[in-house]
Amino acid sequence: TSGDTGSAAEYAMRGKKGVRVFMLSPHGKMSRFQTAQMFSLQDDNIFNIAIKGVFDDAQDIVKAVSNDIAFKAQYKIGAVNSINWGRIAAQVMYYFKGYLAVTKENTQKVSFAVPSGNFGNVCAGHIARMIGLPIDQLVVATNENDVLDEFFKTGVYRPRGSANTYQTSSPSMDISKASNFERFVFDLVGRDSAKMRELWHKVDTGGAFDLKAEGYFSQVPDYGFASGSSNHQNRMQTIRHTHHTYGVTIDTHTADGLKVAIELRKPDVPMLVLETALPAKFEDAIVEALGTVPERPAILKGLEGLPQRSVVMDGDVDAVKAFIVANT
């Protein structure tokens, strides 16, 4: 998790018999609220593992564990983030709900702007569009970690390593190797599995690929994708403008989405921005933007002051496996 899925999964699974949660997150890369929301859980079946590195390092470990079929079968391993197709399938409903909320008839088109890191949420939008929802644009909004924006503008997919993945004020999008992007590219290359193996071999060995040079990139408009990026200054300006104009406080990730949505919206097509998190989760950024502390639910007051429990580990697959075995 980069901060949000983790707490949702842990609160859902806490205290459940026969279930152990091993939640990997990037050490020191989440907000104080996100960290406390996860690490303050004291249930015996919840294990927080803070990986030295970035989100991509943690996700690579989860994938490696899942790809060890014998280990996965022996310890009944499952994934709760968008690696799991079930998570994507559930998110498809957002788009139908949003579409029905702003249209009067089924011939109308609607666009969606989605703050994007791991490409899971907007991948669900892609699926909704593929199964018939009249979506005009699917706008991918990134922060300074703009690997996806680079692809949708140039056709080049060039994931960055940990050293070149920036820590930003929208930390849940501090991702440079989007897991679910592979699912879209599979459609883009005509569901050619051999081609996918070729492309992702380049990615897995630290390289990049160029779909414009190979002729596939010209088909991207057929899928409705557009993109843009946002930086810290943009986020602060968007949060201030939204608060002063509408009396609404939005979080930093939603601000990324709104900033790009305003740039790319069409005058005759409704644009929905998917709001992603409570502003209170990113209190420091909201205080910087507005000068006031964002409201939070009463049950979450004083969260950062609770005792916390976690284990800090290197990005080592075998070490994580050993930890799972020792605590199962």
Buried (B, 14 or more C-beta within 10 A) or exposed (E): BBBBBBBBBBBEBBEEEEEBBBBBBBBEBBBEBBBBBBBBBEBEBBBBBBBBBBBBBBBBBBEBBBEBEEBBEEBEBEBBBBBBEEBBEEBBEBBEEBBEEEBEEEEBBBBBBBBBBBBBBBBBBBBBBBEEBBBBBBBBBBBBBBBBBBBBEEBBBBBBEBEEBBEBBBBBBBBBBBBBBBBBBBBBBEEEEEBBEEBBEBBEEEEBBBBEEEEBBEEBEEBBBBBBBBBBEBBBBBBBBBBEEEEEBBBBBBBBBBBBBBBBBEEEEBBBBBBBBBBBBBBEBBEBBBEEEBEBEEEBEEBBEEEBBBEEBEBEBEBBBEBBEEEE
